[in-house]
Amino acid sequence: MPESSERVRALQARNGGNTAGKGMGNIDNLGNVHPDQFWWNQTVGNVKGRKFSEIWEDDSIELLSKLRDRKLLLPDDCQKCQWLGVCNGNLRVRGESATGDIFGKDPACYLAADERQPALAGV
């Protein structure tokens, strides 16, 4: 359905890509708060001792702060990618699992180097 590609691209860009730690979080069965539903090895608080809203809005929680402003922490090829506004560096839990670095490259990125190049203006 190539006639839908621009509409789909606009919807993806509006979402802004992966929102772990910003627009998405997870509370597990023990009350632990995680940046997303896949990232159980990173806990930013517990709702048994503090309201979720207090945890989620706490700018002093380093991981949440970094996830919310992650673009300059991502690998160089991600920072320069024309699709960064669509994926936002994608799954940081996957990057961490593969590299040991929360802001390491997500191995599920399937784009070749030439596909990540910035788009030409007006194209």
N, CA, C and O atoms as CSV, one atom per row, in Angstrom:
chain,resi,resn,atom,element,x,y,z
A,1,MET,N,N,0.826,-1.184,0.000
A,1,MET,CA,C,0.000,0.000,0.000
A,1,MET,C,C,0.876,1.256,0.000
A,1,MET,O,O,0.857,2.021,0.964
A,2,PRO,N,N,1.631,1.470,-1.059
A,2,PRO,CA,C,2.530,2.624,-1.105
A,2,PRO,C,C,1.810,3.967,-0.981
A,2,PRO,O,O,2.409,4.954,-0.556
A,3,GLU,N,N,0.536,4.008,-1.348
A,3,GLU,CA,C,-0.214,5.261,-1.231
A,3,GLU,C,C,-0.406,5.677,0.231
A,3,GLU,O,O,-0.728,6.834,0.502
A,4,SER,N,N,-0.214,4.766,1.160
A,4,SER,CA,C,-0.357,5.066,2.593
A,4,SER,C,C,0.962,5.407,3.271
A,4,SER,O,O,0.973,5.748,4.453
A,5,SER,N,N,2.067,5.322,2.551
A,5,SER,CA,C,3.379,5.459,3.198
A,5,SER,C,C,3.580,6.818,3.861
A,5,SER,O,O,4.129,6.877,4.961
A,6,GLU,N,N,3.166,7.882,3.244
A,6,GLU,CA,C,3.353,9.207,3.858
A,6,GLU,C,C,2.502,9.373,5.108
A,6,GLU,O,O,2.948,9.970,6.088
A,7,ARG,N,N,1.293,8.856,5.082
A,7,ARG,CA,C,0.418,8.919,6.255
A,7,ARG,C,C,1.014,8.113,7.406
A,7,ARG,O,O,1.018,8.573,8.548
A,8,VAL,N,N,1.512,6.928,7.117
A,8,VAL,CA,C,2.126,6.086,8.144
A,8,VAL,C,C,3.371,6.768,8.715
A,8,VAL,O,O,3.573,6.785,9.929
A,9,ARG,N,N,4.202,7.327,7.836
A,9,ARG,CA,C,5.417,8.027,8.285
A,9,ARG,C,C,5.044,9.208,9.195
A,9,ARG,O,O,5.707,9.434,10.207
A,10,ALA,N,N,4.015,9.946,8.854
A,10,ALA,CA,C,3.583,11.085,9.677
A,10,ALA,C,C,3.095,10.618,11.051
A,10,ALA,O,O,3.386,11.257,12.063
A,11,LEU,N,N,2.359,9.515,11.088
A,11,LEU,CA,C,1.888,8.979,12.369
A,11,LEU,C,C,3.053,8.508,13.229
A,11,LEU,O,O,3.069,8.744,14.437
A,12,GLN,N,N,4.023,7.848,12.616
A,12,GLN,CA,C,5.196,7.391,13.367
A,12,GLN,C,C,5.985,8.568,13.907
A,12,GLN,O,O,6.438,8.537,15.051
A,13,ALA,N,N,6.154,9.595,13.109
A,13,ALA,CA,C,6.896,10.778,13.543
A,13,ALA,C,C,6.158,11.502,14.663
A,13,ALA,O,O,6.787,12.032,15.579
A,14,ARG,N,N,4.838,11.529,14.597
A,14,ARG,CA,C,4.054,12.181,15.654
A,14,ARG,C,C,4.258,11.482,16.990
A,14,ARG,O,O,4.332,12.136,18.030
A,15,ASN,N,N,4.350,10.163,16.967
A,15,ASN,CA,C,4.595,9.388,18.185
A,15,ASN,C,C,6.009,9.635,18.701
A,15,ASN,O,O,6.235,9.647,19.911
A,16,GLY,N,N,6.947,9.828,17.805
A,16,GLY,CA,C,8.317,10.142,18.202
A,16,GLY,C,C,9.173,8.941,18.544
A,16,GLY,O,O,10.251,9.099,19.117
A,17,GLY,N,N,8.724,7.759,18.211
A,17,GLY,CA,C,9.521,6.560,18.462
A,17,GLY,C,C,9.351,6.020,19.858
A,17,GLY,O,O,8.366,6.317,20.534
A,18,ASN,N,N,10.305,5.233,20.289
A,18,ASN,CA,C,10.241,4.580,21.591
A,18,ASN,C,C,10.179,5.612,22.709
A,18,ASN,O,O,10.983,6.544,22.745
A,19,THR,N,N,9.231,5.446,23.614
A,19,THR,CA,C,9.038,6.417,24.696
A,19,THR,C,C,9.286,5.837,26.084
A,19,THR,O,O,8.747,6.338,27.071
A,20,ALA,N,N,10.100,4.784,26.168
A,20,ALA,CA,C,10.423,4.200,27.474
A,20,ALA,C,C,10.963,5.280,28.401
A,20,ALA,O,O,11.848,6.050,28.028
A,21,GLY,N,N,10.422,5.326,29.610
A,21,GLY,CA,C,10.866,6.303,30.595
A,21,GLY,C,C,10.230,7.668,30.456
A,21,GLY,O,O,10.459,8.551,31.283
A,22,LYS,N,N,9.441,7.846,29.427
A,22,LYS,CA,C,8.786,9.133,29.199
A,22,LYS,C,C,7.279,8.943,29.044
A,22,LYS,O,O,6.499,9.414,29.872
A,23,GLY,N,N,6.883,8.261,27.998
A,23,GLY,CA,C,5.464,8.041,27.736
A,23,GLY,C,C,5.015,6.628,28.049
A,23,GLY,O,O,3.831,6.305,27.961
A,24,MET,N,N,5.969,5.793,28.414
A,24,MET,CA,C,5.656,4.405,28.709
A,24,MET,C,C,6.435,3.973,29.932
A,24,MET,O,O,7.618,4.284,30.071
A,25,GLY,N,N,5.776,3.264,30.805
A,25,GLY,CA,C,6.421,2.704,31.982
A,25,GLY,C,C,5.763,1.390,32.330
A,25,GLY,O,O,4.824,0.960,31.660
A,26,ASN,N,N,6.250,0.755,33.371
A,26,ASN,CA,C,5.699,-0.521,33.782
A,26,ASN,C,C,5.787,-0.646,35.296
A,26,ASN,O,O,6.804,-0.307,35.902
A,27,ILE,N,N,4.720,-1.133,35.893
A,27,ILE,CA,C,4.724,-1.461,37.316
A,27,ILE,C,C,4.552,-2.975,37.400
A,27,ILE,O,O,3.541,-3.519,36.954
A,28,ASP,N,N,5.552,-3.654,37.977
A,28,ASP,CA,C,5.472,-5.112,38.043
A,28,ASP,C,C,4.616,-5.569,39.219
A,28,ASP,O,O,4.066,-4.745,39.950
A,29,ASN,N,N,4.506,-6.863,39.398
A,29,ASN,CA,C,3.638,-7.431,40.428
A,29,ASN,C,C,4.117,-7.146,41.849
A,29,ASN,O,O,3.368,-7.371,42.799
A,30,LEU,N,N,5.331,-6.663,42.018
A,30,LEU,CA,C,5.853,-6.308,43.345
A,30,LEU,C,C,5.777,-4.801,43.605
A,30,LEU,O,O,6.156,-4.334,44.680
A,31,GLY,N,N,5.291,-4.048,42.625
A,31,GLY,CA,C,5.187,-2.602,42.766
A,31,GLY,C,C,6.385,-1.843,42.237
A,31,GLY,O,O,6.418,-0.614,42.310
A,32,ASN,N,N,7.381,-2.558,41.700
A,32,ASN,CA,C,8.559,-1.899,41.144
A,32,ASN,C,C,8.208,-1.197,39.841
A,32,ASN,O,O,7.466,-1.729,39.015
A,33,VAL,N,N,8.745,-0.013,39.669
A,33,VAL,CA,C,8.495,0.786,38.470
A,33,VAL,C,C,9.702,0.651,37.537
A,33,VAL,O,O,10.848,0.851,37.941
A,34,HIS,N,N,9.412,0.307,36.283
A,34,HIS,CA,C,10.442,0.112,35.264
A,34,HIS,C,C,10.186,1.069,34.096
A,34,HIS,O,O,9.050,1.489,33.881
A,35,PRO,N,N,11.239,1.418,33.339
A,35,PRO,CA,C,11.071,2.338,32.215
A,35,PRO,C,C,10.128,1.851,31.117
A,35,PRO,O,O,9.515,2.665,30.426
A,36,ASP,N,N,10.005,0.549,30.952
A,36,ASP,CA,C,9.000,-0.006,30.042
A,36,ASP,C,C,8.730,-1.456,30.421
A,36,ASP,O,O,9.338,-1.978,31.356
A,37,GLN,N,N,7.842,-2.093,29.719
A,37,GLN,CA,C,7.398,-3.430,30.089
A,37,GLN,C,C,8.447,-4.513,29.854
A,37,GLN,O,O,8.288,-5.634,30.335
A,38,PHE,N,N,9.504,-4.203,29.131
A,38,PHE,CA,C,10.547,-5.191,28.857
A,38,PHE,C,C,11.768,-5.040,29.765
A,38,PHE,O,O,12.613,-5.933,29.818
A,39,TRP,N,N,11.865,-3.933,30.468
A,39,TRP,CA,C,13.104,-3.550,31.137
A,39,TRP,C,C,13.060,-3.825,32.629
A,39,TRP,O,O,13.169,-2.893,33.427
A,40,TRP,N,N,12.907,-5.051,33.016
A,40,TRP,CA,C,12.748,-5.406,34.418
A,40,TRP,C,C,14.059,-5.366,35.196
A,40,TRP,O,O,14.028,-5.412,36.426
A,41,ASN,N,N,15.188,-5.284,34.540
A,41,ASN,CA,C,16.455,-5.202,35.269
A,41,ASN,C,C,16.784,-3.770,35.693
A,41,ASN,O,O,17.768,-3.544,36.397
A,42,GLN,N,N,15.976,-2.816,35.275
A,42,GLN,CA,C,16.151,-1.424,35.676
A,42,GLN,C,C,14.902,-0.990,36.446
A,42,GLN,O,O,13.799,-0.990,35.901
A,43,THR,N,N,15.083,-0.625,37.700
A,43,THR,CA,C,13.973,-0.194,38.550
A,43,THR,C,C,14.224,1.242,38.977
A,43,THR,O,O,15.330,1.587,39.395
A,44,VAL,N,N,13.197,2.084,38.872
A,44,VAL,CA,C,13.347,3.502,39.219
A,44,VAL,C,C,12.568,3.889,40.478
A,44,VAL,O,O,12.581,5.052,40.879
A,45,GLY,N,N,11.902,2.939,41.092
A,45,GLY,CA,C,11.156,3.204,42.314
A,45,GLY,C,C,10.160,2.090,42.578
A,45,GLY,O,O,10.113,1.094,41.856
A,46,ASN,N,N,9.366,2.273,43.622
A,46,ASN,CA,C,8.357,1.280,43.990
A,46,ASN,C,C,7.121,2.014,44.497
A,46,ASN,O,O,7.211,2.884,45.363
A,47,VAL,N,N,5.973,1.653,43.947
A,47,VAL,CA,C,4.721,2.336,44.288
A,47,VAL,C,C,4.215,1.987,45.677
A,47,VAL,O,O,3.265,2.609,46.152
A,48,LYS,N,N,4.808,1.028,46.329
A,48,LYS,CA,C,4.414,0.725,47.706
A,48,LYS,C,C,4.941,1.776,48.673
A,48,LYS,O,O,4.394,1.948,49.763
A,49,GLY,N,N,5.999,2.479,48.280
A,49,GLY,CA,C,6.568,3.482,49.159
A,49,GLY,C,C,6.416,4.910,48.658
A,49,GLY,O,O,6.671,5.867,49.388
A,50,ARG,N,N,5.998,5.041,47.402
A,50,ARG,CA,C,5.909,6.372,46.804
A,50,ARG,C,C,4.914,6.327,45.651
A,50,ARG,O,O,4.856,5.338,44.920
A,51,LYS,N,N,4.137,7.379,45.487
A,51,LYS,CA,C,3.167,7.425,44.391
A,51,LYS,C,C,3.889,7.317,43.046
A,51,LYS,O,O,4.997,7.822,42.867
A,52,PHE,N,N,3.221,6.641,42.109
A,52,PHE,CA,C,3.783,6.515,40.765
A,52,PHE,C,C,4.097,7.883,40.182
A,52,PHE,O,O,5.172,8.087,39.618
A,53,SER,N,N,3.172,8.817,40.312
A,53,SER,CA,C,3.381,10.151,39.731
A,53,SER,C,C,4.613,10.833,40.317
A,53,SER,O,O,5.316,11.552,39.607
A,54,GLU,N,N,4.881,10.617,41.593
A,54,GLU,CA,C,6.069,11.201,42.208
A,54,GLU,C,C,7.339,10.569,41.654
A,54,GLU,O,O,8.327,11.260,41.406
A,55,ILE,N,N,7.308,9.275,41.465
A,55,ILE,CA,C,8.463,8.589,40.878
A,55,ILE,C,C,8.661,9.051,39.446
A,55,ILE,O,O,9.762,9.444,39.060
A,56,TRP,N,N,7.599,9.004,38.662
A,56,TRP,CA,C,7.674,9.254,37.225
A,56,TRP,C,C,8.073,10.695,36.906
A,56,TRP,O,O,8.712,10.950,35.886
A,57,GLU,N,N,7.705,11.619,37.757
A,57,GLU,CA,C,8.001,13.034,37.507
A,57,GLU,C,C,9.270,13.510,38.205
A,57,GLU,O,O,9.588,14.698,38.151
A,58,ASP,N,N,9.992,12.619,38.853
A,58,ASP,CA,C,11.194,12.976,39.604
A,58,ASP,C,C,12.393,13.106,38.666
A,58,ASP,O,O,12.949,12.106,38.212
A,59,ASP,N,N,12.779,14.341,38.385
A,59,ASP,CA,C,13.890,14.594,37.475
A,59,ASP,C,C,15.242,14.193,38.051
A,59,ASP,O,O,16.237,14.156,37.327
A,60,SER,N,N,15.287,13.892,39.350
A,60,SER,CA,C,16.566,13.482,39.939
A,60,SER,C,C,16.848,11.987,39.716
A,60,SER,O,O,17.935,11.513,40.047
A,61,ILE,N,N,15.893,11.249,39.165
A,61,ILE,CA,C,16.141,9.841,38.827
A,61,ILE,C,C,16.899,9.837,37.502
A,61,ILE,O,O,16.340,10.092,36.436
A,62,GLU,N,N,18.184,9.539,37.613
A,62,GLU,CA,C,19.101,9.686,36.478
A,62,GLU,C,C,18.658,8.930,35.230
A,62,GLU,O,O,18.694,9.486,34.133
A,63,LEU,N,N,18.245,7.683,35.376
A,63,LEU,CA,C,17.857,6.902,34.207
A,63,LEU,C,C,16.675,7.540,33.485
A,63,LEU,O,O,16.690,7.657,32.259
A,64,LEU,N,N,15.657,7.953,34.227
A,64,LEU,CA,C,14.501,8.590,33.586
A,64,LEU,C,C,14.907,9.883,32.901
A,64,LEU,O,O,14.467,10.163,31.786
A,65,SER,N,N,15.727,10.656,33.550
A,65,SER,CA,C,16.195,11.920,32.973
A,65,SER,C,C,16.940,11.674,31.659
A,65,SER,O,O,16.721,12.376,30.672
A,66,LYS,N,N,17.811,10.683,31.659
A,66,LYS,CA,C,18.579,10.375,30.446
A,66,LYS,C,C,17.689,9.831,29.341
A,66,LYS,O,O,17.863,10.190,28.176
A,67,LEU,N,N,16.746,8.979,29.685
A,67,LEU,CA,C,15.855,8.433,28.665
A,67,LEU,C,C,15.004,9.518,28.023
A,67,LEU,O,O,14.693,9.441,26.835
A,68,ARG,N,N,14.635,10.504,28.783
A,68,ARG,CA,C,13.775,11.578,28.273
A,68,ARG,C,C,14.525,12.543,27.375
A,68,ARG,O,O,13.917,13.249,26.570
A,69,ASP,N,N,15.832,12.576,27.508
A,69,ASP,CA,C,16.658,13.457,26.679
A,69,ASP,C,C,17.821,12.634,26.134
A,69,ASP,O,O,18.986,12.954,26.367
A,70,ARG,N,N,17.493,11.585,25.414
A,70,ARG,CA,C,18.473,10.571,25.045
A,70,ARG,C,C,19.258,10.824,23.777
A,70,ARG,O,O,20.291,10.188,23.570
A,71,LYS,N,N,18.816,11.718,22.929
A,71,LYS,CA,C,19.386,11.810,21.580
A,71,LYS,C,C,20.902,11.970,21.557
A,71,LYS,O,O,21.568,11.335,20.739
A,72,LEU,N,N,21.455,12.788,22.419
A,72,LEU,CA,C,22.910,12.993,22.421
A,72,LEU,C,C,23.657,11.865,23.122
A,72,LEU,O,O,24.887,11.837,23.093
A,73,LEU,N,N,22.951,10.947,23.744
A,73,LEU,CA,C,23.572,9.811,24.425
A,73,LEU,C,C,23.618,8.572,23.534
A,73,LEU,O,O,24.301,7.600,23.855
A,74,LEU,N,N,22.904,8.606,22.433
A,74,LEU,CA,C,22.836,7.469,21.514
A,74,LEU,C,C,24.120,7.370,20.693
A,74,LEU,O,O,24.872,8.340,20.599
A,75,PRO,N,N,24.375,6.199,20.095
A,75,PRO,CA,C,25.543,6.065,19.215
A,75,PRO,C,C,25.501,7.094,18.085
A,75,PRO,O,O,24.426,7.536,17.679
A,76,ASP,N,N,26.666,7.468,17.587
A,76,ASP,CA,C,26.752,8.489,16.536
A,76,ASP,C,C,25.880,8.183,15.327
A,76,ASP,O,O,25.217,9.075,14.798
A,77,ASP,N,N,25.875,6.921,14.884
A,77,ASP,CA,C,25.071,6.621,13.696
A,77,ASP,C,C,23.583,6.818,13.957
A,77,ASP,O,O,22.837,7.148,13.035
A,78,CYS,N,N,23.137,6.621,15.195
A,78,CYS,CA,C,21.736,6.896,15.546
A,78,CYS,C,C,21.478,8.408,15.567
A,78,CYS,O,O,20.467,8.882,15.049
A,79,GLN,N,N,22.403,9.149,16.171
A,79,GLN,CA,C,22.227,10.601,16.273
A,79,GLN,C,C,22.102,11.252,14.907
A,79,GLN,O,O,21.369,12.228,14.751
A,80,LYS,N,N,22.806,10.727,13.921
A,80,LYS,CA,C,22.836,11.319,12.585
A,80,LYS,C,C,21.792,10.728,11.641
A,80,LYS,O,O,21.654,11.180,10.504
A,81,CYS,N,N,21.066,9.730,12.105
A,81,CYS,CA,C,20.129,9.010,11.246
A,81,CYS,C,C,18.894,9.861,10.905
A,81,CYS,O,O,18.338,10.547,11.762
A,82,GLN,N,N,18.493,9.796,9.661
A,82,GLN,CA,C,17.300,10.535,9.228
A,82,GLN,C,C,16.018,10.000,9.861
A,82,GLN,O,O,14.991,10.676,9.823
A,83,TRP,N,N,16.057,8.803,10.440
A,83,TRP,CA,C,14.875,8.179,11.016
A,83,TRP,C,C,14.822,8.295,12.534
A,83,TRP,O,O,13.949,7.694,13.159
A,84,LEU,N,N,15.719,9.040,13.134
A,84,LEU,CA,C,15.742,9.155,14.592
A,84,LEU,C,C,14.414,9.672,15.145
A,84,LEU,O,O,13.983,9.235,16.212
A,85,GLY,N,N,13.775,10.576,14.452
A,85,GLY,CA,C,12.485,11.092,14.895
A,85,GLY,C,C,11.374,10.060,14.862
A,85,GLY,O,O,10.326,10.250,15.479
A,86,VAL,N,N,11.597,8.971,14.146
A,86,VAL,CA,C,10.609,7.902,14.045
A,86,VAL,C,C,10.873,6.813,15.083
A,86,VAL,O,O,9.929,6.251,15.638
A,87,CYS,N,N,12.148,6.506,15.353
A,87,CYS,CA,C,12.431,5.396,16.280
A,87,CYS,C,C,12.945,5.855,17.647
A,87,CYS,O,O,12.787,5.132,18.631
A,88,ASN,N,N,13.558,7.044,17.731
A,88,ASN,CA,C,14.088,7.586,18.990
A,88,ASN,C,C,15.149,6.674,19.610
A,88,ASN,O,O,15.250,6.558,20.832
A,89,GLY,N,N,15.934,6.034,18.750
A,89,GLY,CA,C,16.971,5.145,19.250
A,89,GLY,C,C,16.464,3.760,19.590
A,89,GLY,O,O,17.225,2.908,20.051
A,90,ASN,N,N,15.209,3.539,19.369
A,90,ASN,CA,C,14.520,2.277,19.583
A,90,ASN,C,C,14.680,1.736,20.992
A,90,ASN,O,O,14.773,2.520,21.936
A,91,LEU,N,N,14.715,0.432,21.163
A,91,LEU,CA,C,14.670,-0.182,22.494
A,91,LEU,C,C,16.017,-0.119,23.205
A,91,LEU,O,O,16.975,-0.780,22.804
A,92,ARG,N,N,16.078,0.664,24.236
A,92,ARG,CA,C,17.315,0.797,25.001
A,92,ARG,C,C,17.612,-0.459,25.798
A,92,ARG,O,O,18.778,-0.753,26.058
A,93,VAL,N,N,16.594,-1.207,26.192
A,93,VAL,CA,C,16.832,-2.463,26.895
A,93,VAL,C,C,17.542,-3.452,25.967
A,93,VAL,O,O,18.383,-4.231,26.414
A,94,ARG,N,N,17.209,-3.418,24.703
A,94,ARG,CA,C,17.867,-4.312,23.743
A,94,ARG,C,C,19.299,-3.859,23.504
A,94,ARG,O,O,20.205,-4.685,23.392
A,95,GLY,N,N,19.508,-2.538,23.426
A,95,GLY,CA,C,20.865,-2.012,23.297
A,95,GLY,C,C,21.715,-2.390,24.494
A,95,GLY,O,O,22.876,-2.774,24.351
A,96,GLU,N,N,21.120,-2.274,25.686
A,96,GLU,CA,C,21.838,-2.635,26.908
A,96,GLU,C,C,22.151,-4.132,26.937
A,96,GLU,O,O,23.260,-4.526,27.296
A,97,SER,N,N,21.196,-4.951,26.568
A,97,SER,CA,C,21.407,-6.399,26.575
A,97,SER,C,C,22.513,-6.813,25.615
A,97,SER,O,O,23.290,-7.720,25.912
A,98,ALA,N,N,22.584,-6.154,24.472
A,98,ALA,CA,C,23.567,-6.526,23.450
A,98,ALA,C,C,24.958,-5.967,23.717
A,98,ALA,O,O,25.959,-6.597,23.377
A,99,THR,N,N,25.020,-4.779,24.330
A,99,THR,CA,C,26.317,-4.102,24.447
A,99,THR,C,C,26.766,-3.882,25.887
A,99,THR,O,O,27.940,-3.599,26.128
A,100,GLY,N,N,25.851,-4.007,26.846
A,100,GLY,CA,C,26.180,-3.690,28.231
A,100,GLY,C,C,26.038,-2.208,28.534
A,100,GLY,O,O,26.258,-1.781,29.667
A,101,ASP,N,N,25.672,-1.422,27.533
A,101,ASP,CA,C,25.520,0.035,27.660
A,101,ASP,C,C,24.071,0.393,27.346
A,101,ASP,O,O,23.552,0.047,26.285
A,102,ILE,N,N,23.428,1.086,28.274
A,102,ILE,CA,C,22.031,1.481,28.061
A,102,ILE,C,C,21.853,2.229,26.749
A,102,ILE,O,O,20.815,2.115,26.097
A,103,PHE,N,N,22.863,2.991,26.366
A,103,PHE,CA,C,22.759,3.758,25.128
A,103,PHE,C,C,23.588,3.160,24.002
A,103,PHE,O,O,23.990,3.860,23.073
A,104,GLY,N,N,23.843,1.844,24.094
A,104,GLY,CA,C,24.518,1.124,23.023
A,104,GLY,C,C,23.586,0.909,21.846
A,104,GLY,O,O,22.373,1.087,21.958
A,105,LYS,N,N,24.156,0.528,20.733
A,105,LYS,CA,C,23.378,0.336,19.509
A,105,LYS,C,C,22.362,-0.801,19.675
A,105,LYS,O,O,22.690,-1.878,20.173
A,106,ASP,N,N,21.146,-0.539,19.253
A,106,ASP,CA,C,20.098,-1.549,19.248
A,106,ASP,C,C,20.378,-2.499,18.082
A,106,ASP,O,O,20.332,-2.076,16.926
A,107,PRO,N,N,20.667,-3.768,18.361
A,107,PRO,CA,C,21.009,-4.690,17.280
A,107,PRO,C,C,19.849,-4.988,16.331
A,107,PRO,O,O,20.062,-5.576,15.270
A,108,ALA,N,N,18.649,-4.601,16.688
A,108,ALA,CA,C,17.507,-4.854,15.809
A,108,ALA,C,C,17.353,-3.784,14.730
A,108,ALA,O,O,16.480,-3.902,13.871
A,109,CYS,N,N,18.184,-2.747,14.759
A,109,CYS,CA,C,18.120,-1.750,13.684
A,109,CYS,C,C,18.593,-2.425,12.402
A,109,CYS,O,O,19.722,-2.909,12.324
A,110,TYR,N,N,17.745,-2.450,11.428
A,110,TYR,CA,C,18.023,-3.161,10.182
A,110,TYR,C,C,18.498,-2.237,9.067
A,110,TYR,O,O,18.730,-2.692,7.947
A,111,LEU,N,N,18.645,-0.954,9.356
A,111,LEU,CA,C,19.015,-0.007,8.313
A,111,LEU,C,C,20.505,-0.076,7.993
A,111,LEU,O,O,21.346,-0.118,8.892
A,112,ALA,N,N,20.815,-0.086,6.707
A,112,ALA,CA,C,22.201,-0.012,6.256
A,112,ALA,C,C,22.668,1.432,6.397
A,112,ALA,O,O,21.850,2.346,6.501
A,113,ALA,N,N,23.959,1.632,6.401
A,113,ALA,CA,C,24.526,2.975,6.589
A,113,ALA,C,C,23.945,3.985,5.605
A,113,ALA,O,O,23.643,5.114,5.991
A,114,ASP,N,N,23.784,3.599,4.348
A,114,ASP,CA,C,23.263,4.547,3.356
A,114,ASP,C,C,21.784,4.872,3.587
A,114,ASP,O,O,21.317,5.919,3.138
A,115,GLU,N,N,21.048,4.015,4.264
A,115,GLU,CA,C,19.642,4.277,4.566
A,115,GLU,C,C,19.482,5.214,5.761
A,115,GLU,O,O,18.426,5.818,5.948
A,116,ARG,N,N,20.532,5.332,6.564
A,116,ARG,CA,C,20.464,6.197,7.756
A,116,ARG,C,C,20.887,7.625,7.450
A,116,ARG,O,O,20.715,8.508,8.290
A,117,GLN,N,N,21.429,7.868,6.283
A,117,GLN,CA,C,21.927,9.192,5.951
A,117,GLN,C,C,20.808,10.214,6.003
A,117,GLN,O,O,19.664,9.912,5.664
A,118,PRO,N,N,21.143,11.437,6.431
A,118,PRO,CA,C,20.116,12.492,6.467
A,118,PRO,C,C,19.492,12.691,5.096
A,118,PRO,O,O,20.182,12.674,4.077
A,119,ALA,N,N,18.198,12.878,5.086
A,119,ALA,CA,C,17.472,13.093,3.828
A,119,ALA,C,C,17.837,14.450,3.257
A,119,ALA,O,O,18.168,15.375,3.999
A,120,LEU,N,N,17.776,14.568,1.949
A,120,LEU,CA,C,18.007,15.849,1.294
A,120,LEU,C,C,16.810,16.751,1.526
A,120,LEU,O,O,15.670,16.287,1.524
A,121,ALA,N,N,17.059,18.020,1.724
A,121,ALA,CA,C,15.979,18.972,1.956
A,121,ALA,C,C,15.012,18.949,0.790
A,121,ALA,O,O,15.414,18.978,-0.372
A,122,GLY,N,N,13.729,18.897,1.118
A,122,GLY,CA,C,12.698,18.952,0.097
A,122,GLY,C,C,12.411,17.619,-0.584
A,122,GLY,O,O,11.584,17.555,-1.494
A,123,VAL,N,N,13.083,16.555,-0.153
A,123,VAL,CA,C,12.864,15.254,-0.793
A,123,VAL,C,C,11.926,14.429,0.057
A,123,VAL,O,O,11.606,13.295,-0.299
